[in-house]
Amino acid sequence: MTIKDVNINNDQEENAEGAEELYERFSLVVDKGQEPMRLDKFLVARIEGASRNKVQQSIESGRVTVNGKTVQANHKIKPGEEIIVYSDKEMHGEEIIPEQMPLNIVFEDDDILIVNKPVGLVVHPASGNPRGTLINGVAWHLQQQNSNISADNLPRFGLVHRIDKNTSGLMVLAKTEKAVTCLAKEFFDHTIHRQYVAMVWGDVAEDSGTVRAHIGRHQRFRKIFDAYPDGEVGKDAVTHYKVLERLGYVTIIQCELETGRTHQIRVHMKHLGHPLFNDELYGGDRIVKGTVFSKYKQFVDNCFAICPRHALHAKTIGFIHPRSRKEVVFNSEMPQDMQQLFEKWRGYAKTKNIS
């Protein structure tokens, strides 16, 4: 049997566009010689510090899978079965310090919080960066509602997914343990509805399509990720895209995530040969398509200045509400920098008659 502890990368620039894998804690493969045993007893015997009560609660809430499926606590394990244990708590690695800051709250009730995250705001504390993050602001906001919330139980509230520091848009945060469990399971089951709007380099050939390519660490440059279409490395990742507007040297697209891997849209679009506009990690911060004339270069540089980050916005999020069990959908307006970027390219395309 092998047991793998899954570490959460705390690099500020490596937050996921979704993040069902955030909650994976242990991966266990049952030995060939293992005798049949109840799942709960098996896990208690092999996970340090685990009590049978906690293990049973995790199994009942769907946070333990056997060969990718949820089972009962009395499931008899068999040799070769893969058991994955998930947690409903984010691993921040730093104490969460409540901090007052402006939050663009789109919706809030007793169970969930929908926040429209601005560009440049890091989602969670990381090593050497304990303050000034979205979670610090959410912690302060929640403490104003309930003075009994302390630093010890703040991690129980909040993250079920993340988006990049320089991606803008909607995030859902949970306010109760039940909401965390329900939403985390929806992310794991790929039933969360997430739509992004992006500008990419080049004229995307098809009006719509699907990218299916595993995503994993780049083999040489470990701070970035790469697409592996043969599935030999990384985790499966699926992105559906649709062209919204063609502007000659660039295209405005809509992306819908079926999975939520780190940098998924950015990696998949680069894989197609259409990196996101001004994406410095994946080659979009230079002229990828267009002429070599100095006036065009000046135009592109002006566009980079208008939108000094990768052009990606999380526009829509939908899910089953953890209490009402009804579908809810939230939409956001495009941020000003991307609106101005689109308008500038529309003007250029019209002048050059290249759209």
N, C-alpha and C positions, 0 to 999 in steps of 0.2 A: 504494500500500500504506500502511496505517496501522498503527502500533505503539502500543499502550496499555500503560503500566505501571500495574498495579493496586495502589493503596496500601491498606495495612491500617490501619483506624481503631483508634487506641490508647486511645480514651476508655474508662475503666473500666466505664461503664454501658452500653457498646455491644458486649458479647460476644454471639456468636451462640448460639442454642439448638442449632444443628448447626454446620456450617461448611464445606461442601464448597468454597465459594468462597474460603476462606482461602488456598488454595495457588495460585490463579490469579496468574500473573506477567505474561504478555504475551498480547495478543490481536492477531493479524495477519490482515489481509484481503489476499489476493493481487491485485496490479494486473491490469487488463484486458489489458495488453500483455505480461504475463510469459510467457516461453518455458517449456516443460516442464523441470523440474529436480527432482533427487532432494530429498526433504524435508530430509534431514540437511544437505546442502550449502546449501540455501536458508536454513535457520535459522542455520547458522554464519556465513553472509555478512551476516546482518541483526541478530544479537544480539551486542552488544558484549561481548567477553571470553569468548565461548562457544567451546569446542574441539569438534572433531568427535566425539571420544570421549565427552565429557559429553553432547552432544546425542543420540548414538546410545543411550547408556545410558538417557536420559530417555524416548526413543521406545520402547525395548524394555520398559521397566517400566510403560508405559501412561500416562506423564505428559505426553504430547503427543496432542492430538486434532485431526482434520481433519473439519470439519462435524459435530462431536459424536461422532466415532468414532475409536477407536485404529487406527493403521495401521502398516505397516513403514517402516523407514528409507529403503527404496528407492522409496517411494510417489512418483509423479511429480505434483507440484503443478499445479493448473490455475487459470486466472484466476477470481476470485470466491470461491475456497475460503476458509473461515475457519479459521485455525489458532490453537489455544490451547495455551500452554505452561504447565504447572503445575510447582510445586516441592514437594519433600518436606520442606522446612524452614520453620518458622514465622518470620516477621519480627518480632522482639521490639522492635527499636529501642533496646534497653538491654542492657548487660552483665548476664548472669544471675549473681547472687551466691548461692551455696549458703547456705541458712539452715535451721537446725534448727527444726522445728515439728511438732506432732502431726498426723499424717495418718490418716484413717480408711480404711485399705486393705482393701478387700473381697476382693481376689484379686490374686495376683502370681505370675508365672512368668518364664522367661528372656526372654519376648517382650513381654508386656503388663503393665500395671498398671491395676487398676480402683479408683478412689477415689470415696468418697462425700463430695462437697464440701459443707461447711456454708454456711449463709447468711452473707453478708458477706465471704466470702473472694474476692478478685479472682483471676482465673485466671492472668494473665501480667503481667510488668512493663510499665509504660507510662511515658511521659515524666513525670518528677517523682515517680514511684512505683516505684523500682527494687527495693524489698524488701517482704517480707511477703505475697507472692503464692503461689499454689499451686505454680507452677513453681519458685520459690525453694526451697520445701520438698521438691519432687521431686528437684531438683538435689542437695540435701544427702543425701537418701535414697539416690540412686544412687551418690554418691561413697563412701558407707559400704560399698557392695558392690564397687566397683571404683575403686581409688585412681588409676588411669590416666585417669579422666574429668576433663577440665580445663574451664576456662571457654570454651576455644576450640571444643570439640566438644559441649558441653552442648546447644546448640540442635538437634543432630541427634536428640535424644531428646525425646519428649514429645507435644506437642499435635497431634491430628488433628481436634479439634473443641473448642468452648468453650461454656460456659453463662454466663448473666448473673451478676453479682456477688451479687445478691439472690435468685437461684434456687438451691435446694438440689438435691442428687442426684448420680447416677452419671455419671462420666466415664471414658473409656478413654484411656490414654496408652501410647505405643509406647516400647519399650526398645531396639529395634534398627532399623537403616536399612530392613531388609526389612519389618519390622512397620509402620513408618511408611508405606512405599509401599503395602502391601497394604490397610491400614486407610483411607488417604486415597482409594484407588481405590473402596473400598466406599462411602464417603461420597459420592464423586462419582457413583457408579452408583445411589445411593439404595437400597442393599440393607441398610443398617444398620437394625436394629429398635429404635426409641426410643419409649417410652411415658412420658407425663407425667400427673400428677394435678393438677388445679387447682380452685379455687373461683371461680366467676364470678357476677356480679350478674344477677339476674332468673331467670325460669323458662324455660329453654331449650325451645323449642317441640317440636323433633323429638328422639326418643330417640337417634338417631345421624345423622351427616351428614358431609359433606366440604366444606371451604372451599377454593375455587380462586381465588386472587386474587394477582396480582403484588405484591411488596413492594419499596418503594423509599423514598428520603428524602422526608420531608414537604416539600411545595412551599414552605411558609412557615417552618416551624420545623425547621431542619436537624439538630437533635440527636435528633429522633424519626423514626419511620418511619410509612408509611401504606400502606393496601391499595389496589390499582388493579385492579379486577375486569376491566376491558377490556384489560388487558395493555399499555397504552400507555407505562407507566413501570415501571422496576424489573425484578426477576427473578421468574420463575415460582415459586410457592410453593403447596404442597398440605398441608393439615392435615385428618386424619380425627379426628372426635370422637364420643364416646359418653357418654350421661348415666349416672352411677353412682348419684346420689341427688338427689332434689328436696327442697329445704327452704324452699319458698315464695318468699321474696325473693332467695334465692341457690340455685345449683345446683353440685353437685360433679360434675366431668366428667373423663373420661380422653381425652387427646389423643395421637395417634400421628403423628409427623412423617414425611412422605414426602420433603420437602426440608428444608433447614436454614438458613433465612434469619435475619438478625438480628431478634430480638424477634418471631419468627414467630407463636407462639401468642398472645402479647399483642396483636399487631396484628390477627390474624385474628379473635380473639374480640371485640375492640372493633368490628371491621367488622360482626359479626353483631348488635351491640347489647348484648353481654354482656362488658364489660371485666372483667379479673381483679380479684378483691377486693383492695382496698388497693394498686392499681397507680397510683402517683403520676404516671407519665408518660402513661398512657392513660385517665385519668379514673375510675379505680376507687377513689380515696382519698376519696370523698365518698359520700353516700347516693344511690344510683342508683335503687333500688326500695324501696318501703315507705311508711310513714306519715310524717306531719310532727310527730307528738307528741314531746315532749321526752324521754319515757321510752325511746322507740325510738332516738332520737338517742344517748342515753346508752349504750344497749345496743351500738349500732354502734361508738361510740367505744371502748368496752371491747374489742370484737372487734379493732379496729385496734391497740389496745395489746397484745393477746395475740399477734397476728401482724403486727408492724410492717414488713411488706414485702409485695410481691405474692405471692399464695398460689399458688405453682407449684413442683412438685417433680419432678425427673427420676427416676422410679421404676424403670424397666426399660431395659436396653440389651442388645442381642443382635447377634451378627455371626459371620462365619466366622473362626475362629482362624487367624492368619497362618502358623502352622507345621503344625498338625494338619489344617487345612482342614475341620474339623468345626464345626458351629454351637455356639456357647456363648451362654448367656443369664444375665444377672445381675439380681437384684432387690434393692430396698432397702426398709426400713421408712419409713413416713411420719415426718417430723420432728415433734418435740414441739409446736412452735408451731402447725403445721397440724392436728395431732390435737386439740389443745385448741380451736382455732377451730371445727372440725367439730362437736365435742361441744357447744360453746356454742350453735351454730345449731340443732343437733338439739333441744336443750332448749327453745329459743325456739319452734321450729316446733311442737313437741308441746304446749307450753303454750297457744299461740295457735290450735292446730289448723289450721295453714295449709300443712302439707306435703302 
